[in-house]
Every structure is written in C-alpha cells, then in structure tokens.
C-alpha cells in the first residue's frame, strides 16, 4: 500500500513544492485538532496513493488533503473533526457537499483499502529495546514527522523510517550503540540505517526551510523541545559513530531548491539497502 514515488511526473498542474506546502498546512491542522500521530501519517499515505492514480488541478489539492484527513480521522480517532470543522479549516473554500463527494471518490480510488501499518506502529516495536524510553521516542517522532515534508521518503517503508528515526534519536541523546536488541525489534542493522540517518540530519540543517510547521511544533515544551535539542546537538559538533567530521561542517552552503536536478534524483523513493 505504498504510493508510486514517481507520481508527480504524471501530474500536470502540481509539483513537489506544492505538496510540501500542503503537508505544512496539514501538520498545523492536525495539531490544532490534537489528533493522533497515526492519523497524520495515514492522511499522508492516502494523499500520496490518491495522487498516484488521479491527475488533479492545483485548485483541488487542498480538497484532497482535507478529504484525506477526514477519512483518516474516521479510521483512527474516537472523536474525529465534524464536517463544519473541516469546512472551517479550508476557510470555506469547499462546501460540505463537495467534501462528501470527494470522500466517496477517494474511497473508490483507494479501493477502500484504508488500513496501513504506519511508522508509529514500528516505532513502538523498536522502542521495546529501550523499555519505551519517552525522550527517545519523542525525538524519534520529530524525525518521523519531518519525513512527510520531503518527497525522497514518499515510498520508503514505514518500518525503515521508524528504525532510522529511533536510531538517530538515540545518537542525538547519547544513548549508546545500535544493539542486537534494536536489530531484532527493528529488522535493520546500523549499516542499513546509516544512509537514512545521514539524510535525516541533512533535513535538520535548515529546519525552517525544510519543515517549518513540524519544527515549530516540536519546539514546544509538550514535545520536550525536541527540535531545539537537535539544533543544539548539531551546533555542538554532532558526529556519527566512526566519523570525525561534525555533521554541520557544510552549514554555510546554500539550500538546494526542491526543483533542482540534485533533489529530483531522490524521488524514486528511499529504501533500505539489502545486506548479505
């Protein structure tokens, strides 16, 4: 149930940068309604899968996002947003009838396949190796949420993202090496996770440009100021195991645009390397 990582190539009016704007808005709405983390990741999965099948106009992109959030909320939440709240959050840009029609169409396009084992399920599993340490898991959730802003992770297996986020969280918090227990519960070794961990750090280099809403959200005390903690670690010269150069060695370099060829080379979806 992963989307097509190349779906933007068939879209005629929207592009990856517009998806990033949509995700930024969704993070704010999701936080405003205090919905479950699972709801956010399920919403993103529905959006990307839908756009893998259907070409849409730019005027309908927010409608796709709002509809996906409505469907995901009905699936995950006990108390989901009402239709009036959905209409309010799109600033009355769409009527209740339009949203209901879009909901029926989205369900049809998704073949009513709504259940999806998102990254939070795998994060809980790998957290067993750390006795469900709250600091580690909170920071890992920050790394997981920033991945929704980046097209390079569109088709990445959720288990892979969860393992990479948890691994980097442990490194930032100086919790020690990636042990056999972590390999057992996650299914990934350090050598498999290292490229992903490196990419996650890259995403944190300019957080206000890469994932502004997620960054502001995780600066709050209720999330243990996780985003601020990462920036402090990078400023202090954070390095990966068996590396001597700090990860922020090239912070003076300009950020690559999402429309450059260097960025597009990753849109095939970031997947774990195979060992053996």
Backbone bond lengths (Angstrom), bond angles and torsions (degrees), N, CA, C in turn:
res aa  C-N    CA-C-N  psi(-1)  N-CA   C-N-CA  omega(-1)  CA-C   N-CA-C  phi
1 X - - - 1.464 - - 1.527 111.68 -
2 X 1.314 116.28 30.51 1.453 120.96 175.11 1.526 109.76 -89.31
3 X 1.332 118.11 146.93 1.469 120.95 179.59 1.516 111.91 -74.36
4 X 1.311 114.84 169.29 1.456 121.42 174.37 1.533 108.42 -78.33
5 X 1.333 118.96 117.14 1.462 119.94 -176.73 1.522 114.06 -66.93
6 X 1.340 116.80 -12.31 1.467 120.81 -179.20 1.532 112.01 -103.52
7 X 1.341 117.52 15.41 1.464 117.70 -170.46 1.535 113.49 -63.42
8 X 1.328 117.74 -25.22 1.460 118.99 -178.27 1.524 111.72 -67.45
9 X 1.330 117.14 -20.58 1.461 120.45 178.93 1.526 111.89 -65.95
10 X 1.343 116.76 -26.09 1.464 118.67 -179.23 1.533 111.74 -94.03
11 X 1.343 116.89 -13.85 1.456 119.73 177.93 1.523 110.51 -73.99
12 X 1.321 116.76 139.61 1.461 120.79 -174.78 1.524 113.99 -101.60
13 X 1.340 117.17 -23.53 1.465 119.81 -175.83 1.524 113.84 -116.80
14 X 1.311 118.30 -22.37 1.460 119.85 -178.01 1.527 110.15 -108.40
15 X 1.327 116.38 161.28 1.453 122.06 179.24 1.522 108.87 -143.40
16 X 1.342 115.46 175.22 1.455 119.69 -174.00 1.522 112.84 -60.00
17 X 1.317 117.61 -36.55 1.458 119.72 -179.61 1.524 111.39 -63.19
18 X 1.337 117.76 -32.73 1.462 121.41 177.41 1.524 110.66 -70.44
19 X 1.330 115.56 -35.88 1.466 118.93 175.45 1.526 109.76 -61.80
20 X 1.325 117.45 -40.80 1.459 120.98 179.94 1.523 111.22 -61.11
21 X 1.336 116.73 -40.52 1.463 120.85 177.38 1.523 110.20 -63.49
22 X 1.328 116.96 -41.92 1.459 121.26 177.88 1.521 111.19 -61.31
23 X 1.341 116.68 -44.83 1.462 120.62 -179.95 1.526 111.05 -64.11
24 X 1.305 117.14 -38.48 1.463 121.35 177.67 1.528 110.43 -59.97
25 X 1.315 115.63 -43.31 1.470 121.22 177.88 1.525 111.05 -66.21
26 X 1.314 117.04 -42.09 1.464 120.80 -179.55 1.527 111.66 -62.37
27 X 1.332 117.26 -39.80 1.459 120.78 178.84 1.531 109.99 -60.66
28 X 1.325 116.56 -40.63 1.463 120.50 179.61 1.524 111.30 -67.63
29 X 1.324 116.82 -43.58 1.464 120.80 179.53 1.525 110.55 -65.73
30 X 1.318 115.65 -44.60 1.464 121.56 178.65 1.526 110.75 -57.64
31 X 1.315 116.58 -42.55 1.461 121.08 178.48 1.516 111.38 -69.09
32 X 1.335 116.31 -39.19 1.470 121.17 179.95 1.520 111.39 -60.26
33 X 1.314 118.33 -37.67 1.457 122.15 -179.20 1.526 112.66 -92.40
34 X 1.336 116.63 1.37 1.472 122.33 177.92 1.526 111.26 52.44
35 X 1.322 115.68 50.49 1.454 121.15 -179.69 1.524 110.69 -86.19
36 X 1.327 116.33 165.84 1.456 121.95 -178.60 1.530 111.03 -69.74
37 X 1.333 117.18 150.26 1.471 119.22 175.85 1.525 112.22 -56.72
38 X 1.333 116.04 -37.40 1.466 119.91 179.74 1.526 111.71 -58.20
39 X 1.337 116.20 -34.64 1.458 120.52 -179.44 1.519 111.44 -64.72
40 X 1.311 117.13 -39.62 1.462 120.87 179.49 1.523 111.21 -64.04
41 X 1.323 117.06 -48.89 1.467 119.81 -177.98 1.522 111.27 -67.68
42 X 1.322 117.45 -34.06 1.456 120.54 177.57 1.527 110.32 -68.11
43 X 1.326 116.37 -38.65 1.465 121.46 176.32 1.522 110.92 -58.89
44 X 1.311 116.50 -46.44 1.467 121.43 -179.96 1.526 110.79 -63.33
45 X 1.326 116.53 -40.19 1.462 120.62 178.32 1.531 110.80 -61.98
46 X 1.339 116.84 -43.43 1.465 120.73 179.21 1.527 110.64 -63.18
47 X 1.333 117.44 -43.25 1.463 121.49 -178.80 1.522 110.79 -61.21
48 X 1.317 116.45 -50.73 1.470 119.86 -176.73 1.525 111.95 -67.16
49 X 1.330 117.14 -37.93 1.469 119.17 177.27 1.521 110.91 -66.82
50 X 1.330 116.81 -41.09 1.462 120.50 179.31 1.523 110.89 -62.61
51 X 1.336 115.86 -45.08 1.463 120.02 -179.51 1.524 112.29 -70.69
52 X 1.329 116.81 -15.44 1.465 120.31 174.70 1.523 111.42 -73.30
53 X 1.354 116.02 -20.45 1.466 120.72 -176.98 1.525 113.35 -108.56
54 X 1.337 116.09 -29.42 1.462 119.87 -168.75 1.527 111.73 -123.35
55 X 1.321 116.10 128.75 1.464 121.67 173.48 1.522 108.24 -82.86
56 X 1.331 117.06 128.34 1.464 120.47 -176.91 1.526 110.34 -125.05
57 X 1.317 115.41 163.01 1.464 121.13 174.08 1.518 108.77 -87.04
58 X 1.305 116.21 159.72 1.461 120.43 -178.05 1.530 111.20 -64.17
59 X 1.336 117.24 -27.09 1.470 120.73 -179.24 1.525 112.01 -72.12
60 X 1.335 117.20 -14.61 1.462 120.92 -178.54 1.532 112.87 -102.77
61 X 1.319 117.47 -0.47 1.467 119.59 -175.26 1.525 111.56 -64.49
62 X 1.319 117.82 -43.90 1.462 119.53 178.98 1.522 111.08 -66.30
63 X 1.324 117.12 -33.16 1.459 120.81 176.58 1.527 110.36 -63.29
64 X 1.319 116.92 -40.47 1.471 120.71 176.33 1.522 110.16 -61.13
65 X 1.328 116.98 -43.92 1.456 120.76 179.43 1.513 113.22 -64.06
66 X 1.323 116.29 -45.48 1.469 120.67 -179.78 1.523 111.14 -65.26
67 X 1.319 116.34 -39.50 1.466 120.77 179.78 1.519 110.80 -67.09
68 X 1.314 116.80 -42.69 1.466 120.87 178.23 1.522 110.82 -61.88
69 X 1.327 116.90 -40.24 1.465 120.67 178.19 1.523 110.68 -65.23
70 X 1.312 117.50 -39.15 1.458 121.46 178.15 1.528 111.13 -63.12
71 X 1.331 116.68 -46.77 1.463 120.93 -179.38 1.526 110.77 -65.22
72 X 1.333 116.63 -44.59 1.463 120.56 -179.78 1.525 111.21 -63.98
73 X 1.330 116.92 -37.00 1.466 121.01 178.51 1.525 110.81 -65.03
74 X 1.317 116.27 -40.67 1.471 119.96 178.33 1.525 110.61 -64.20
75 X 1.324 116.44 -31.87 1.460 120.45 -178.45 1.520 112.01 -78.38
76 X 1.335 118.01 -39.68 1.462 121.78 -171.01 1.521 115.07 -101.81
77 X 1.327 117.34 -33.62 1.459 120.44 -168.57 1.527 112.86 -91.36
78 X 1.334 114.71 153.30 1.462 120.50 170.61 1.524 109.34 -79.16
79 X 1.327 116.29 -45.60 1.462 122.31 176.74 1.530 107.90 -118.85
80 X 1.312 116.49 100.49 1.461 120.12 -178.45 1.532 110.04 -91.51
81 X 1.327 118.28 161.19 1.471 120.94 178.53 1.521 111.31 -58.35
82 X 1.317 115.13 143.69 1.463 120.31 178.25 1.522 109.90 -77.47
83 X 1.318 116.15 168.44 1.459 119.99 178.47 1.526 110.35 -62.92
84 X 1.326 116.68 -38.97 1.471 119.34 178.06 1.526 110.72 -60.96
85 X 1.321 116.95 -38.01 1.463 120.30 179.36 1.526 111.19 -69.57
86 X 1.321 116.53 -36.84 1.462 120.13 177.18 1.530 110.23 -64.50
87 X 1.336 116.63 -43.15 1.469 120.97 178.40 1.530 110.26 -63.45
88 X 1.333 115.92 -39.75 1.464 120.47 179.44 1.524 111.22 -64.43
89 X 1.322 116.56 -40.53 1.468 119.19 -175.21 1.526 111.67 -71.55
90 X 1.344 118.28 -19.41 1.472 120.36 173.76 1.525 110.36 -97.20
91 X 1.341 115.16 14.25 1.470 121.93 176.30 1.525 111.62 56.70
92 X 1.337 115.37 40.79 1.466 122.69 179.15 1.527 112.43 58.57
93 X 1.310 115.71 25.07 1.460 119.64 178.70 1.513 113.12 -72.92
94 X 1.327 116.25 -22.07 1.470 122.32 178.14 1.520 108.73 -134.76
95 X 1.311 116.44 146.64 1.460 121.54 179.93 1.523 110.03 -84.04
96 X 1.346 117.54 162.44 1.470 120.06 175.64 1.523 112.34 -56.41
97 X 1.327 116.50 -36.80 1.459 120.18 179.53 1.524 111.67 -64.83
98 X 1.336 115.99 -40.80 1.466 119.82 178.36 1.531 111.26 -64.90
99 X 1.317 116.07 -39.25 1.463 120.05 -179.40 1.523 110.62 -68.44
100 X 1.329 117.56 -41.74 1.469 121.04 178.42 1.527 110.92 -65.11
101 X 1.335 116.26 -39.96 1.465 119.99 177.05 1.526 110.26 -63.68
102 X 1.346 116.11 -41.36 1.459 120.48 178.77 1.526 110.55 -66.15
103 X 1.325 117.12 -35.65 1.465 120.66 178.84 1.526 110.71 -62.99
104 X 1.319 116.77 -45.41 1.470 120.57 179.08 1.522 110.93 -62.37
105 X 1.329 115.72 -40.79 1.463 119.61 -178.90 1.529 111.33 -68.81
106 X 1.322 116.70 -40.05 1.461 119.92 179.21 1.521 110.87 -65.04
107 X 1.313 117.41 -43.44 1.465 120.76 178.39 1.522 110.73 -59.18
108 X 1.329 115.67 -39.51 1.458 120.12 178.89 1.530 111.01 -66.73
109 X 1.328 116.79 -43.07 1.466 120.75 -179.06 1.526 111.49 -66.73
110 X 1.324 116.61 -30.31 1.464 121.14 178.82 1.528 112.27 -87.75
111 X 1.337 115.90 2.63 1.466 120.78 -178.91 1.522 112.07 57.49
112 X 1.325 116.30 27.51 1.472 122.87 179.97 1.534 111.72 58.58
113 X 1.311 117.29 20.37 1.465 121.85 175.83 1.525 107.90 -88.87
114 X 1.322 115.68 90.89 1.463 121.51 -170.24 1.524 113.07 -103.98
115 X 1.317 117.91 -25.63 1.457 120.37 179.90 1.520 110.77 -75.34
116 X 1.322 115.52 134.51 1.470 120.06 -177.45 1.522 108.89 -152.43
117 X 1.324 118.95 125.40 1.468 120.69 179.05 1.523 110.11 -76.08
118 X 1.309 115.94 91.85 1.453 121.39 -176.61 1.515 113.43 -74.77
119 X 1.323 117.24 176.67 1.471 121.27 -176.16 1.521 114.55 -62.69
120 X 1.332 118.52 -26.52 1.455 119.67 -179.97 1.532 111.55 -64.52
121 X 1.315 117.10 -34.49 1.466 120.36 177.93 1.518 110.68 -63.40
122 X 1.333 115.94 -42.42 1.463 120.36 -179.89 1.527 111.88 -74.69
123 X 1.330 116.30 -30.22 1.462 119.27 176.84 1.527 110.42 -65.79
124 X 1.315 116.40 -39.33 1.471 119.26 177.65 1.529 110.71 -63.36
125 X 1.312 115.93 -38.13 1.465 118.60 -179.21 1.521 111.33 -66.21
126 X 1.341 117.10 -49.02 1.464 118.66 -178.03 1.524 110.93 -68.78
127 X 1.333 117.48 -22.89 1.459 120.41 178.08 1.526 112.35 -66.32
128 X 1.330 116.16 -17.31 1.462 119.24 176.72 1.531 110.82 -59.22
129 X 1.310 116.48 -32.17 1.466 120.59 -178.45 1.523 112.06 -67.34
130 X 1.338 116.75 -17.70 1.465 121.52 179.47 1.528 111.54 -116.20
131 X 1.329 115.87 20.34 1.476 119.94 -178.80 1.526 111.11 55.34
132 X 1.323 115.73 37.43 1.466 122.52 176.83 1.533 112.62 56.39
133 X 1.326 116.38 42.59 1.465 121.22 179.49 1.527 110.03 -58.11
134 X 1.338 117.12 123.47 1.465 121.92 -172.74 1.524 112.71 -68.27
135 X 1.320 117.40 -40.88 1.468 119.97 -179.55 1.526 110.95 -61.96
136 X 1.327 115.88 -44.02 1.465 120.25 -179.42 1.521 111.12 -64.33
137 X 1.321 116.43 -43.51 1.461 119.26 -177.27 1.522 111.77 -70.68
138 X 1.337 118.27 -36.13 1.460 120.79 178.73 1.519 110.97 -63.95
139 X 1.312 116.21 -44.23 1.470 119.91 178.42 1.525 110.77 -66.33
140 X 1.333 116.66 -37.48 1.468 120.56 177.79 1.528 110.92 -63.40
141 X 1.327 117.45 -35.95 1.468 121.39 177.95 1.532 110.81 -63.61
142 X 1.324 116.23 -36.17 1.470 120.01 176.10 1.530 110.26 -61.72
143 X 1.320 116.22 -47.26 1.466 119.61 179.51 1.529 111.22 -63.59
144 X 1.317 117.03 -36.66 1.461 119.88 178.83 1.528 111.30 -65.89
145 X 1.312 116.31 -43.65 1.463 119.08 -176.91 1.523 112.70 -68.30
146 X 1.318 117.40 -32.43 1.464 117.61 179.61 1.530 111.62 -68.91
147 X 1.337 117.74 -20.30 1.471 119.74 179.39 1.526 112.42 -68.23
148 X 1.335 117.26 -24.48 1.467 118.61 -178.50 1.528 111.20 -70.39
149 X 1.332 117.16 -15.95 1.459 120.80 -179.38 1.525 112.44 -83.87
150 X 1.311 117.61 -10.45 1.465 121.78 -169.14 1.527 110.47 -119.61
151 X 1.337 116.26 124.08 1.469 120.43 -177.23 1.514 113.47 -64.97
152 X 1.320 117.89 -18.22 1.459 120.41 -179.89 1.522 112.20 -64.31
153 X 1.335 116.98 -18.99 1.460 120.77 -177.00 1.530 112.94 -105.16
154 X 1.333 117.26 6.72 1.465 120.73 -173.49 1.523 112.60 -54.88
155 X 1.316 117.92 -43.82 1.467 120.59 -176.09 1.527 112.33 -108.54
156 X 1.328 117.39 18.27 1.465 119.77 178.88 1.521 110.36 -74.41
157 X 1.332 118.42 137.08 1.468 120.56 178.15 1.528 110.32 -59.67
158 X 1.320 117.67 134.24 1.470 120.29 -178.93 1.521 113.25 -60.13
159 X 1.324 117.31 -31.07 1.468 119.92 177.79 1.521 110.58 -65.11
160 X 1.315 116.54 -37.63 1.465 122.66 178.98 1.526 111.16 -66.31
161 X 1.327 116.02 -45.85 1.462 120.44 178.92 1.523 111.52 -63.20
162 X 1.330 116.25 -41.74 1.468 120.39 -179.81 1.526 111.07 -63.79
163 X 1.323 116.10 -43.03 1.462 119.95 179.72 1.523 110.86 -65.20
164 X 1.331 117.43 -42.89 1.458 120.78 179.19 1.516 112.25 -64.78
165 X 1.334 116.30 -41.10 1.464 120.47 179.20 1.521 110.97 -64.52
166 X 1.322 116.37 -42.01 1.461 120.59 -179.98 1.529 110.76 -68.07
167 X 1.305 116.43 -39.83 1.461 121.26 179.61 1.526 110.79 -62.74
168 X 1.326 117.08 -47.18 1.460 120.64 179.58 1.527 111.15 -65.63
169 X 1.309 116.22 -37.37 1.465 119.82 177.57 1.518 111.28 -59.04
170 X 1.317 116.43 -43.77 1.468 120.75 178.45 1.533 110.95 -63.46
171 X 1.323 116.82 -38.74 1.458 120.46 -179.94 1.530 111.53 -66.84
172 X 1.318 116.22 -43.53 1.466 120.34 179.61 1.529 110.62 -62.82
173 X 1.340 116.16 -37.85 1.468 121.62 -177.29 1.526 113.07 -89.07
174 X 1.325 116.20 4.93 1.478 120.78 -179.97 1.530 112.31 55.94
175 X 1.325 114.83 47.79 1.467 120.46 -178.22 1.533 113.17 -91.64
176 X 1.317 116.81 0.10 1.460 117.95 177.63 1.516 113.68 108.52
177 X 1.321 115.35 -173.72 1.464 122.33 -176.08 1.524 111.85 -75.73
178 X 1.335 114.07 167.61 1.467 122.49 174.38 1.530 106.68 -81.21
179 X 1.319 116.51 104.35 1.460 121.83 -169.75 1.529 112.13 -85.94
180 X 1.328 114.90 175.72 1.463 120.30 175.79 1.517 111.45 -61.76
181 X 1.329 116.24 -33.12 1.465 119.86 177.86 1.524 110.66 -64.53
182 X 1.322 116.49 -39.66 1.467 119.77 178.49 1.529 110.54 -67.65
183 X 1.316 116.84 -39.32 1.463 120.29 177.10 1.527 109.81 -62.81
184 X 1.324 116.32 -40.56 1.459 120.99 -178.64 1.530 111.09 -64.70
185 X 1.335 116.66 -48.82 1.463 119.70 -175.29 1.530 113.13 -77.61
186 X 1.321 117.47 -24.29 1.462 119.67 -178.49 1.528 112.49 -97.33
187 X 1.343 115.76 -33.79 1.456 119.83 -176.38 1.519 113.16 88.16
188 X 1.351 117.53 7.65 1.456 120.85 -178.06 1.529 110.68 -131.26
189 X 1.316 115.13 142.93 1.465 121.66 176.83 1.525 109.57 -91.09
190 X 1.335 115.89 168.10 1.460 120.38 177.69 1.521 111.81 -61.10
191 X 1.321 117.09 -40.09 1.465 119.49 -179.04 1.526 111.70 -63.79
192 X 1.326 116.97 -31.88 1.461 120.40 176.31 1.526 111.71 -73.53
193 X 1.322 116.69 -34.26 1.458 121.34 -174.92 1.525 113.40 -85.18
194 X 1.311 117.24 -20.15 1.465 120.36 -173.35 1.530 113.48 -56.61
195 X 1.356 120.52 -44.66 1.474 119.02 177.95 1.532 112.23 -61.79
196 X 1.333 117.03 -38.27 1.454 120.67 178.51 1.522 110.98 -67.43
197 X 1.318 117.01 -44.37 1.467 121.21 178.76 1.525 110.07 -58.73
198 X 1.317 116.29 -43.18 1.463 120.99 178.98 1.526 110.83 -61.56
199 X 1.319 116.46 -41.11 1.457 121.10 179.92 1.532 111.39 -67.87
200 X 1.328 117.04 -37.64 1.470 120.46 177.74 1.525 110.74 -63.66
201 X 1.310 116.31 -40.14 1.467 119.89 177.18 1.524 110.25 -63.49
202 X 1.318 115.89 -40.97 1.469 120.45 177.49 1.528 110.55 -57.90
203 X 1.318 116.64 -39.77 1.467 121.14 179.42 1.527 111.92 -64.02
204 X 1.322 116.43 -26.29 1.474 121.26 -178.35 1.516 112.10 -87.65
205 X 1.320 117.61 -2.10 1.464 120.99 -176.18 1.527 111.69 -63.99
206 X 1.343 115.87 -42.96 1.469 121.06 178.40 1.533 107.46 -131.10
207 X 1.322 117.76 74.14 1.469 121.29 -170.31 1.521 114.98 -61.14
208 X 1.328 117.43 -34.47 1.466 118.84 -178.42 1.525 112.47 -72.23
209 X 1.308 116.75 -19.29 1.460 120.60 175.44 1.527 111.67 -92.08
210 X 1.317 116.34 -34.11 1.461 120.65 -175.22 1.521 113.09 -86.41
211 X 1.343 117.91 -41.60 1.466 120.89 -174.78 1.527 110.12 -151.95
212 X 1.328 115.68 64.47 1.466 121.92 -172.23 1.525 113.33 -56.09
213 X 1.331 117.48 -49.98 1.466 120.53 -176.29 1.524 111.36 -66.12
214 X 1.325 116.87 -41.15 1.471 120.69 178.30 1.530 109.75 -64.80
215 X 1.316 116.13 -41.17 1.463 120.97 -179.62 1.530 110.92 -62.02
216 X 1.328 116.68 -47.98 1.466 120.19 -179.86 1.525 111.14 -64.41
217 X 1.313 116.34 -37.84 1.466 121.09 178.85 1.525 111.07 -61.57
218 X 1.315 116.67 -46.85 1.466 120.79 -174.88 1.527 112.99 -86.53
219 X 1.321 117.70 7.63 1.456 121.20 168.64 1.532 110.61 -86.10
220 X 1.325 116.12 -12.24 1.460 120.66 -176.43 1.531 111.09 -73.89
221 X 1.330 115.61 154.13 1.463 121.10 -177.67 1.526 111.83 -64.77
222 X 1.333 117.41 -30.74 1.469 119.23 -178.68 1.525 111.54 -65.99
223 X 1.331 116.21 -18.72 1.463 120.68 174.86 1.525 110.78 -109.42
224 X 1.328 115.21 25.21 1.476 122.57 175.14 1.527 112.97 57.84
225 X 1.348 115.20 26.28 1.472 120.91 178.42 1.538 111.14 50.78
226 X 1.319 114.63 42.32 1.466 121.05 -175.17 1.521 112.65 -59.28
227 X 1.344 117.43 -41.62 1.463 120.22 -178.32 1.519 111.44 -64.23
228 X 1.324 116.42 -39.33 1.462 120.75 178.00 1.528 110.68 -66.15
229 X 1.320 115.65 -38.92 1.465 120.95 179.45 1.522 111.50 -59.94
230 X 1.320 116.98 -40.19 1.466 120.79 179.61 1.522 110.55 -64.82
231 X 1.331 117.16 -44.04 1.459 120.41 179.92 1.523 111.66 -63.67
232 X 1.319 116.43 -38.43 1.466 120.39 177.34 1.535 110.65 -63.61
233 X 1.332 115.97 -41.73 1.470 120.22 179.34 1.523 111.13 -63.17
234 X 1.330 116.39 -42.47 1.467 119.71 179.22 1.530 111.24 -67.16
235 X 1.326 116.12 -39.15 1.468 119.99 178.65 1.525 111.67 -64.40
236 X 1.318 116.38 -30.56 1.466 120.92 -178.68 1.523 112.78 -85.45
237 X 1.348 116.55 4.45 1.456 119.69 175.58 1.515 114.82 91.14
238 X 1.320 117.43 37.82 1.464 121.33 178.76 1.530 110.88 -54.63
239 X 1.327 115.31 133.24 1.463 120.92 177.40 1.522 110.20 -128.35
240 X 1.312 116.13 153.71 1.457 121.50 175.30 1.529 109.92 -80.60
241 X 1.323 117.10 158.05 1.469 119.80 177.08 1.528 111.69 -54.50
242 X 1.329 116.24 137.70 1.463 124.03 178.36 1.532 112.37 67.03
243 X 1.339 116.77 17.93 1.464 121.75 174.41 1.522 108.80 -117.27
244 X 1.306 116.61 149.40 1.455 120.53 178.30 1.521 112.78 -108.54
245 X 1.339 116.85 -28.69 1.462 120.44 -178.61 1.529 110.08 -80.63
246 X 1.334 118.44 133.24 1.465 120.95 177.01 1.525 111.41 -64.27
247 X 1.329 116.10 148.71 1.460 120.54 -176.32 1.520 112.43 -68.34
248 X 1.320 117.98 -19.92 1.455 121.22 -178.54 1.527 110.91 -97.56
249 X 1.302 116.38 29.01 1.465 120.50 -177.20 1.523 112.50 -66.02
250 X 1.341 116.65 -24.87 1.460 119.80 -174.51 1.527 111.67 -116.60
251 X 1.333 116.20 33.30 1.459 119.15 -174.70 1.529 113.19 -67.78
252 X 1.326 117.34 -17.25 1.455 119.31 -179.31 1.519 112.68 -80.43
253 X 1.347 116.72 -9.84 1.458 119.74 -179.11 1.517 110.33 -74.18
254 X 1.332 118.94 143.76 1.463 121.72 179.89 1.515 111.48 -67.16
255 X 1.333 114.91 153.09 1.463 120.83 178.69 1.517 109.67 -75.80
256 X 1.331 116.61 134.76 1.450 120.27 177.71 1.517 109.97 -72.67
257 X 1.320 116.69 138.77 1.454 121.19 176.19 1.516 110.25 -68.10
258 X 1.324 115.60 149.86 1.460 120.00 178.00 1.517 112.08 -68.35
259 X 1.320 115.90 -9.42 1.462 118.77 -177.84 1.525 112.05 -100.73
260 X 1.330 118.51 1.90 1.455 120.00 -179.32 1.513 111.01 -81.22
261 X 1.320 115.47 159.17 1.455 119.90 -179.44 1.517 111.44 -66.50
262 X 1.362 117.20 -29.76 1.458 119.21 178.98 1.510 110.45 -60.81
263 X 1.333 116.67 -36.20 1.460 119.21 -178.23 1.523 110.92 -78.72
264 X 1.308 116.11 -36.52 1.456 119.58 -175.98 1.520 112.65 -67.66
265 X 1.306 117.66 -18.31 1.460 118.80 -178.71 1.528 111.63 -65.75
266 X 1.330 118.32 -15.66 1.455 121.17 -177.93 1.525 112.80 -95.74
267 X 1.322 118.69 -3.33 1.452 119.62 -170.84 1.518 114.06 -73.26
268 X 1.306 118.05 3.35 1.460 119.65 176.00 1.521 111.47 -79.23
269 X 1.337 116.90 -2.83 1.459 120.02 179.15 1.508 111.14 96.44
270 X 1.330 116.41 128.95 1.461 120.06 -177.04 1.518 108.88 -90.16
271 X 1.327 117.12 117.90 1.458 121.84 -176.60 1.515 109.61 -123.18
272 X 1.334 117.53 156.22 1.466 120.11 -177.59 1.520 111.99 -70.10
273 X 1.333 116.48 141.53 1.472 119.15 174.57 1.515 111.33 -69.28
274 X 1.310 116.46 150.52 1.464 121.43 -178.84 1.515 109.45 -92.31
275 X 1.315 115.77 133.54 1.455 120.42 177.94 1.516 109.92 -101.18
276 X 1.344 114.24 157.80 1.445 117.35 175.06 1.516 111.68 122.89
